[in-house]
């Protein structure tokens, strides 16, 4: 994940909070709404990158290792794909 990725996610979280609450930073829940979305976006990106790494490492491995690495990737992403 790059600094640009993090900045984009922060900007997206700011915009989301603005659109959801309509009052900008003056709304008492604005920071909580923004921070939750930002954390969710970062977490999803990290999970995706970890799963992709597992799948990439699986190439050229024994069938057993290949299967284990793909299973690992599936478990990382399980229930979190959006």
N, C-alpha and C positions, 0 to 999 in steps of 0.2 A: 504494500500500500504506500502510495506516495503522499507527500505533503499536499499536492494539488488535490488528490482524492479526499483527504481529510477536510480541506478548505471547502470543496464542493459539497461534501456531506453536511458540514456546518451551515453553509448557506441554504441548503435544502431544508434543514431543520428549522432555521430561522423563518424561512418563507412559510413552511408548514404551520408553525406556531402562529404567525401573523394571520394566515388564512383561517385557521381553526378558531382563534379567539377574537380576531378583529380589533384588538386594542393595542397590539404591539407590546413592548416591554412594560407598559404600564399596567397590564392585566396581572393580577396576583399569581395566576397559574402559568404565565407565559414561559418562564424559565424551566419549570418542571416539564411542560409539554415539549419544549424544544430539546431539553437534555435527554428525555426518554427516546425521542425519535433519533437523535444523534447517536446515542448508545446503541440502539437497534441497528442503525445503518452501518456503524463500525463493526459491530459483532457479525452481521451478515457478511460483510466483505471479508473479514478474517476467516470465517467458516468456509466461504467459497474458495479462498486462496489455499487454505489447508487441504480441502478436498481435492482441488486441482493438483496440488503437489503430490498427494497420495496416488492419484490416477496416473500422473506423469511418471512417478517412480515405478509403477507397476509394469511399464513397458520393458520387455526384454527379460523379465524375471521368470522364474519357474512357475508352472501353473498354480502351485499352492501359494506362492508369494503373490502372484498376480491377483488371485482371488482374495487373499487376505487384505491387500492394499485397497482393492476396490470396495471390499466390505467396510474397511475403515473409513473410506471417503463417504460411503452411503450413511454410515452412522453419524459422521460429522454433520451431514446435511439433513438428516432425518427430522422431519417435522419443522424445518426452518426455511424451506425453499419458498420464496415469494415471487 
